């Protein structure tokens, strides 16, 4: 049994195998958050006598080092601190015709959960009626909702029968304006960019979650409320609420927009968008501008609030390039971080490090501190660690683990490879002092590496279904995709939505 601070020190002792992090399979999507602080931790290598313990500060960038005189000696591990998819026909409210594929595991879970909730509500209603004893003496006339306007149904069919949309426009947040370009499938898979001057962020939306990859300057300017943006810069991370300022799958996906248009008022406001009369359909998160003239094309979308979004909408001419780009991005999402999860870290320890040329394991306990109540099933903690010796890098490692109901989790990873092996061999062959130290952080993880293949399979199935739907029928010379409509632009070139009262 390995003890954090006691390792075999005899050079002739059998070499131990490195510890390996545990990666239990767990779905990751859900709520997430920021991270904890870096804290270097000191340790000692082979042939270094154990010094007397010395105090170390928490999160101050310092750690304990082993001090040894030249010559042989033992080098026990040292504990330290870590910081913290159709078709024509009327669309009744809430129903969107379109390509149907088997639901993903996540959606099946959500559907089952929704069924449970509705059952509980129904039971509560029956109990209340019985207690009141107020039963109707004759037939009860149930109120009926007014049918959706014909134009809104036509607009919804156009969206669900299409092959996707291209959005372009501006996002304005505290950091200033940024140019958003986005291509999105009917179901909500999307790929795009946010550009502000020389700074560009990549966007990818898959399975209802939007991820972003941007440099530190972009994070600081456009996600100013994010703690420790340096933890998330230059890698894929779950997009914070301000970027891109709207739930892409919920507010911009053609099928989602069609459901919202089915709830349009029979007498909506109208505006002119680029000289084209348009209905203004208001929803909870955005306003949708739909051409008054048939076939009622979606002209644009706009939002307001902390982040304002003003977009034009064009039918997507060919979804293949979008799927190719998005697939390449999804392949890189394994281990994407989540700025919405916060952890309080505990004491860092080394394991299987002394005299082990195969690697050194770092482990850190941490407690989820983001929210109160039940822990999301897919909440995960990720460890990022590095080991150095007198400023010489010996390697880095990543590890992750699901967060249990009690919020306490221990995450570990193993530094291995040529740098560590060469250094350890030198320590074994040349008696002397070889101190080493670790710097580690615990952050939220948005997507476990083992979930990527399932996302790619779902994306490929969506692409194949869309390609079949877009293919012209035998004997038809018509090109796939929606026909031109009133108010349509001559091309898919980006533009801004501008409007005025007619």
Secondary structure, 3 states (H helix, E strand, C coil): CCECCECCCCCCCCCCCCCCCCCCCCCCCCCCECECCCEEEEEECCCCCCCCCCCCCCCCCCCCCCCCCCCCCCCCCCCCCCECCCCCCCCCCCCCCCCCCCCCHHHHHHHHHHHHHHHHHHHHHHHHHHHHCCCCCCCCCCCCCCCCCHHHHHHHHHHHHCCCEEEEEEEEECCEEEEEEEEECCCCCEEEEEEECCEEEEEEEECCEEEEECCHHHHHHHCCCCCCHHHCCCCEEECCCCCCCCCHHHHCCHHHHHHHHCCCCCCCEEEEECCEEEEEEECCCCEEEEECCCCCCEEEEECCCCCEEEEEEEECCCCHHHHHHHHHHHCCCCCCEEEECCEEEEEEEEECCCCCCCCEEEEEEEEECCCCCCCCCCCEEEEEEEEEECCEEEEEEEEEEECCCCCEEEEEEEECCHHHHHHHHHHHHCCCCCEEEEEEEEEEECCCHHHHHHHHHHHHHHHHHHHHHHCCCCCCCCCCCCCCCCCCCCCCCCCCCCEECC
